[in-house]
Structures are given as C-alpha cells and as structure tokens.
C-alpha cells in the first residue's frame, strides 16, 4: 500500500524489535516522480521511543537488474541523480571505494555529490581511528582519497561511478549515464543486503 504522490503517509507497524517499545514503530512513505525516470517511493521506519531509524528506496515500476555508470568530469556532473536501494552496490573506481549493502544498509535518493559527502565523512572517521592506532600508512591512504574527492568536486579529476542492483531498485539518472543489463554471473556475485532472491524450483512453471 502506497500513499498518493507528493504526500507523506504514516503507517503504524506495532512494537519496536530493538527496544521492545509497545506500538512505537511506524513507517513514513513518500512517493515522488523523478523526471525522465518514473515513480520512486522512499520509506523510513522509525521508533518513537528509542529513535531507531532505517530507510529504503523502491522503484515503483518494474525495472530489470542493470549496471549504470557515469564518468564525472566537471562540476555539473556531480548533480547526476543517485537512487540507491538497500540492495544496490556503488563503486567509485578511481579511489577504490565500494559501498556494498549489508544487513543495516540504508536506501537513499541523492546525487553524486551527496554520495561523495557520505564517503568523505566515513573516511574522516576512519582516519581518526587509524591515527589513534598509529597506523600511518592507513592515515596517508585516507588523506590521499580525501584529497582526490576534493579535486573531483572542483572538476579537476575524473571519477567513474557505477551502481548495480540485482533487484533493479537502484539507478543513476542523468544525460551522461550509460546502462546495460547485469549478467547472471554479476547478479550472483552481488550482495542483496537484507533481501533474499527467491528462485522458482526446478520444474515449477509460472503462469504466463
């Protein structure tokens, strides 16, 4: 069940699995239309007692499992839209960063600049921990990636961004974006995050 486009719908989910709060868990769903792409639903689960929060994104039109890629070469490319569901894997080639879905993965709708900001914040935290541990090599590597990110933002360095989703719920959207279908081997090698792919049993026929 989804709300009308442009409206935020609240759904009561019952008790919180984290803190056990009675009737404190709710979901907020927001449907909006992304130009030249289609309808997307953003859903956030929140506990009113302990503050637990988890977000996901779902594309409301059937889309096949695809690999989307874009080469960021100037500042305007940073505005390429990113729709990432819990089952989407993001790769930032030149800096060797791979964002894979895990059990606590969150979905979001942002742009390439927003993704780079998320990576930057994570790297700053990681650098801090490595400094405390005295791992000079890891600190140096983090600083090199942070410097590269700043140069990408200024249009001085290129960056190849890819997103892959076995469930077809993630995408890059923009004039320079290229896409192709994922191969069966690629689908099998990708993480599904909290989801499970259910395949029909051998000999089982689906209604056509």
N, C-alpha and C positions, 0 to 999 in steps of 0.2 A: 504494500500500500504506500503510495507516494502522495505528497501534497501537490497543490496546484503550483504552476510555475511562478517563481518570484516570491512565494510565501514560505515562511518557516513553519513547519508542522512539528508539534511536540507529541511524542508517543511515550506513555508510561510503560516501563519494562519490568517493574517489580523490585525484588531485593537485589542489593549490590553483592556480587560474588567476591569482592575484595574485602569490604569491611562488615558485610552482613546487614547493612542498613535496611530496615523494613520499608519497602516501597519507595526507596530513594533513587532508583536508577531510571533514567529517561534517555530518550533519543531525540535529537533535533535533526530534522531533514529539510534540506533546501535544494530545490530543483531550479536550474537555470540553463539557458540556451547559449552555447558558445558559437559565435558566428562561424559559418563555413564548416561546422563540425557536427553539432547536434546537442541534444539534451544530456545534462550531467547532473547526478544527484550527489550532493555532499551530505554525509551523515556523521553526526558526532554523538557518542554515548557518554553521558556524564552522571556521576553520583553526586547528589546534593549534600551528602554527609561528609564523605572523605575526600571529595574532589577528583576522584578517578576520572580520567578522560581518555577516549580513544576515537580517532577519526578515520573515515574511509571515504572513497570516491567510487561511484559506479556510473558507467556509461549506459544510458537507458535505451540505446539502440544496439542491435546485435552487430558486433564487430569481430572479425577473425583475429587470431593471435598474430601480431605484427611486430616487426622491428622498425622503429622510427629513428632517424638520425638527422642531425643538423650540424653544420660547421659554423661556429661563432667566429666572425672575422672583424666585425665592427660593433660599435656600441648598440646600434638599433637591433642587432641580432639577439641581444640579451632579453628582448621583450617576447621572444618565442614562447608560446604558452606551453606549460607542462601540466598534464593531467596524470597524476600518479596514484594508482590504487595500491592496496596492501600487497597485491601480487605482482607489482611492477619492479623491475630491476633497472637502475640507472647507471650508466657508465660514462665517466669523464676521461676520455682516452689519454690526452697528453699529460695529465697529472696522476694517472694511475689510480683513480678513485672509482670504487664500485659500491653502489648503495643497494644492498640486497634485502629483500623482505624477510623479516623474522617474525616470531610469534607476537612481538609487540610493535610491529611495523604500523605506520600510520599513512593514510592516504591524504593527498592534498591537491589543490589546484593553484598553480603559481606560474612563474615564468623562469627562464634560465637564470636570471639574476637572483631570484629568490632561492633557487637550488644552490647556487654558489655561496649565498649568505649562510645557508644551513651548514654547508661543508666547512666554511670558514669558522663558524662558531664551534663546531665539533673539533676542528684542528687546533684552535686556540686552547680548548680544554685539554686535549691530548698533549699538546706541547707543555702545558703547565705541569701535568703529571710526570712527563718524561724529565722535565727539569728537576723535579723533586727527587726522582730516582737517579739522577746523574747520568742519564743516557744521552750523551752529547750528539751522537750520530742521529738518533731519532728526532732530537730537537732541531738539528740542522735540516733534516729532510722536511719536517713540518714547516719550517720557515721558508724553504725553497718553494713549496707548494703554495703557501700563503702569498708569497711574492708573485708567483705566476698568476694566481687568481686576480690579484690587483691589476696586473697588466692586461688580462683578458677583459676586465671591466672597463679599462681605458682604451680598448680596441688596439692594443699594441701586440698582443699574442693571440694565436688561434686556439680554439678548443672544439673538439668533436664530442658532441653529446648524443648518447643513444639511450633509448628506453625500450624495454622488451617486456611483454606480458603474455604468459601462456593463456590467460583468460580473456584477453582482448579488452581489458578495462583501463588501459593506460595509453597515452599518446603524446606526441609533440605536435603542435599546431602552429604553422607559420608558412610564409611564402617559400622559404628555402628548404623546408623539411622534405626529406625523402623517406619512402617506406617500402617495405617488402614483407611478404608472408614469412613467418618463422618456419624453419624446417622441423620435422618431427624430432630429430636429434637435439635441436636447440630447445624445443619445448620440454623435453625430458631432462635436460641439463639445468633448467632454470628452477629457482625456488618459487613455491607458491605462497610463501608466508604462512598465514594461519589457515589457508584454504587447502582442500583436498580435491584432486581431479578424479572424478568417478567415471570409469570407462565401462561400457556395456560388456557383459560377459560374452565369451565366445559362443556363437550360435544364437545369441539373443538378437532378435530383429526389432528395429524401431519402426513405429508407424510412419509411413511416408505421407 
